[in-house]
Amino acid sequence: MYVFVYGTLRRHESNHSLLKDASLVREQAWVEGILYETNKGYPALKEGNGTAYGEIYKIDSDILLKIDELEDFLEDRAENLFTRKLKEVGTDTGTREAFVYYSEDKALFQAEIPSGDWKVHQFLKRKPESTLYFAYGSCMDDDRFKKARVDHHFKDCLGSGVLEGYTMKYLFQVHDGGRGDIIEDGGTMEGVVYDIPKEAVEYLFTREGVTPGWYRAAFIDILINGKTYEDVLTFIVKVKYDETCPPDHYAREILRGSLPHVSRSYHEKLQKQLLEIGMTKDQVKNLLESI
């Protein structure tokens, strides 16, 4: 059986230890509903026309009983703080049926969480002075930051980071072609990790179109020189399309920005990917000669 968790049971959160014997199935998952701040140290999910983000775990009956206790849920009881329901949960590779805990207690619904993501909500409330940021698209390129006059916020570069379980694809469509996205499909990819101030976070939220709903903020674990860094900020496309070849200027930014940091094999993989989705060998050659 499977469970979708969206609050304190998520990775690196206060009650995640209850899932220590469970198997993580997907880090990026979502379900229909509206997520609320309760002001009690945990969120509440209400059924409705919205999207809440979380994780899926494979569990056994013993773990389910522990979660039921945490959520103050007892089958056949007239009143429960949360109610366990079997729902279709979305992932990058299709839907999966899993248990989801909803509440009908109006006292819990203090304020809607616009992002639908408890981890992002907590991050925005804390407003840390600095945070680690994983760039995998054009944000690997210093020239883009210089043109925006924010390059001084991205001077502290930790170098290449490895993201296990994901692949970079051009799944966000604009008028002239695709833009970068990450998809949780079991692959392995690389990017550039920066230690950035809160002013850079504000810039990235605007640049990535978080408010219009183009990309959403998310937190992932990154390997840098074999060491794991937890809850690193990145941005993921919300509405994904079929992969589309990017324009030359965008592909140049990715090839140029990644070159000083990622492994040679990954840079070659980026080049091969462009060929597979429609670029000619001459185009890729010209891009490499121009960086």
N, C-alpha and C positions, 0 to 999 in steps of 0.2 A: 504494500500500500504506500501511498505518497501523501505528503503534506506540503502545502504552500505556506511559507512564513514571511511576514512583512514587517515585524517589529523587533522586539527584544530577543527573539529566537534566531535572528540573522547572524551571520558570521561577525565575530568580534563585538557582539552586543552582550548585554548583561545576562541573559538567560540561555545563551547558545550552548552552554554545557549540557543542557538536557538533550541535545542532539549529538553528543560526542560519539555515540555508537551508531548514528544514522549515516547514510551515504548521500553526499551532495550530488544531485542529479543535474541541476542547472542553477547558475548564479544569476542569470538574467531571465526573469519570468514575470508574468503580469496576469492580473485577473480583473474582471469587471467589478467595480465598486468605488466608493468614495472614502478616502482615508482622512481621518480626523485626529487632531491633537486633543488629548484628554486632560492634559496638565497633571497627569498622575505618573509620568515617567514611561508611558507606553502609548501606542496609537490604538485607534479603534477603526474597524472597517465596517462601513454600512453599505448594504446593497443599493445600487443605483447606477446612474449613467456616468461612469468615470473609470479611471484605470489606476490600479495600485500595483506597485512593483515590489518584488521580493525574490525568494529563492525556493526551489523545490528539493525535498529530501525524500529518500526511500526509508521507511521506518517499519518497525514491527509493532505488535499490539502493546508491548510493555512501554515503548516510547510514547505511543498514542495516549495511554493512560496518564502518563506524566504531563503531557501537553494539555490534556483535558483538565487536569487538576490546576495547572497554571492558569488556564483560561476560565476557570470556575464554571466548567460545563459538565453536566451529568445527564446522560440519556434518560428520556422520559420524565425529567423534572419540569415542572410547569414554568419556572422562571430561572433562566441562566444569564450570567453576565455576557457570555459569548455563546453562540450557537454554531456547532460544527456542521458544515454542509459539503457535499461532494460537488465539485465544480470543474469545468474545463479551464485549464490554465495554459496561457500562451507561452511559447518559447520560440527561439530563433529557428528551431527545427520542427515545429509543429506543436499541436496541443497535447496535453496530458491531463488525465483525470486525477484530481487530488483533493484532499480535505482542506477546507478553508474556514477560518473562524470569523464569523460576522457578529456584530452586536446590534441590538434593537433598543439599547438603553440610551435614551435621548440625553441623559445627564453626562454621558461620555463625550458627546459631540460638541466640543468647545469651539473648535475652529478648523475649517477644512484645510488640508495640506495641499497646496496647489500642485506641487511636483508629483504627488502620489507616492513619494518615496520617503520613508522614515529616516533613512540615513542621510539623505540630502537635506531634509528638514532640520535635523539636529545640527548638521554642519553649518547651515545658514544662520541658525540661532546662535551658535558659538562664535561665529566670525573669527576664526583663528588668525593670528598675525601672519602665519605662513602655512603652506600646505604643499604636498608633493602633487605634481600634475604630470600625467602621461599623455604625450602628443604622438599621434601616429599618422597624421595627414599633413596639410600645409603648415600646421603650427610647429613642425620640426624645422621650418625654414626661418632663419634670423631675418632675412630680407623683408618678410611680411611684417614682422614686429617693428622693424625700422621704419617702414612706410607708415605704420600706424602710430609711430612715436611712442611705443611702449616697450622697446627693446631693453630699457634699463630694468624692467621688471623680470626679465628672463635671462639674467646673466649667470645665475647659479644653476648650472646644468650638471646633473649627476651622470650624464652619459646615457648609454643604451640600456633600455629595460626590456625584459622578455615577458610577454603575456601568454601564459599557457591556456589552451582551450579555445582560442579565438583565431580568427582570420580577418585581415583587413581587406575590404572590398569596396568598390565604388557604387554604393547603393542609394545615395541621396542624389536626386535628380534636380538639376536646374536647366536653364534654357540651352546652355552650351555643352552639357554632358554631365557625367557623374562626379560625385565628391566622396571623400573617404568616410568609411564607417567600419565598425567592428561587429562581427557576428560570432556568436558562441556556437561553434560547430566542431569543436575538438581539435582544431589546428594549433599552430604555434606562430606567433608573430613578434616583431620587435618595434620599438618606438624610442622616443627620447623623453627622459624624465627631468623635470625642472623642480626646484624648490622655489615657490613663488609667494609673494606677499598678497595680502587680501585685495589690494588694488588690481592686481593681475587677474584675480578670480572674477571681479566685477567686469573687467574687460572681456574675459573669455565667455561669460554668460551672455554678454551682448553679442559678441562676434559669432558665437555658435547658434544664435537665434533661439535661446531657451524659451523666452516669453512667447514668441510666435509659434513654438512647438516644432521647430525643425530638428533640433537635437535635445537630448535630456542629459543632465548631469548624472553620473554614476560613480561608484567606488569599487575598485578592483585591487587585487594583490599582484604586485610586480616583483620580478626577480632582477636584481642588479648585482652582477658578479657573484651569483649564487646565493645571495642573501634576499630574503623575502621582506618586502615593504608592504604593510597592510593599509587598506583603505586609501589608495591613491586615486585622486580625482581624474576622471576622463569624461568624454562626451560621446553619446551614442545616438544614432539616428532613430527617431521615433517611428516614422512611416517608411518602410523599406520597399524599394522597387527592384526590378531585375538589374543586375550589374550593367553599367553603361560606361563606355570609354570616356575618360576625362579629357578636357581640352589641354592643349600643349602647355599652356602657362601653369596650370595646376599640377600636371605631371612633373614639370620641371621643378616646381617648389618641393615636391615630395622627394624626388631623386637628389636634388641639391641639399635639402635640409637633412636628409637621413645619412648621406654619404660619410660625414665625419664621425658618425656615432655607431651605426648599426654594423653588424658583421658583413663581410663580403658576400657570403652566401645569401643573406637576406636581401642585400641590395640587388643581387642578380635575380632573386625571386621577384622583386618589384618590377624589374625590367621585363622579365618573362611574362608577368601578369598583364602588363600593358599590351604586349604582342597578342596574348590570348584573347583580349577583349576588343581588338580592332585596330590597334596602332600598327603602322608598317615598321619594318626594320630600319628604314631610313629616318623615320620620325624619331624613333628611340635613339638612334645613333646621333642625330642632330641635337637631341635634348642633352645627351651625355657630354657632347662636345661644348655645349653652351654653359655648363656648370663649373 
